[in-house]
């Protein structure tokens, strides 16, 4: 995969917390580890990539989903998104 200079590289992050906002919505906190501080502006989004088991293919299949960052831009040690 090639990326232009305007895109940040993929980052491998760890989920450090899950908050149940409602029975249908959870907020996921991602520790930024070596990518601290991470600066963003309100309205920015992240693309989350996960490998999920696909029983039809008999192997893991990557999926990508876009989520708006829901944490404060003043917080630079972690980011949160809700789903």
C-alpha positions, 0 to 999 in steps of 0.5 A, a space after each residue: 500500500 502506498 501513502 502520500 506525504 499528506 497521510 500519517 502512517 498506520 499506527 498500532 494502538 491498544 484499547 485501554 478502556 471501554 465505557 458503556 454510554 448506553 446499551 447500544 453505544 460504547 466509547 473506546 479509548 486508544 492509548 497513543 503510546 509512542 505517537 504521543 502527543 497526537 494533535 487533531 482538530 474537532 471533526 477529524 476522524 480515524 480509520 480503524 482497521 481490524 482483522 476479523 474471522 471470516 467463516 466463509 473464507 476460513 481465515 481472518 479478513 481485514 475490515 476498515 471503518 471510519 469513526 469521528 474522534 470523540 475525545 477532546 483535542 486538548 487531550 494528547 495522550 489518548 483518543 476516543 471514538 464511540 460506536 
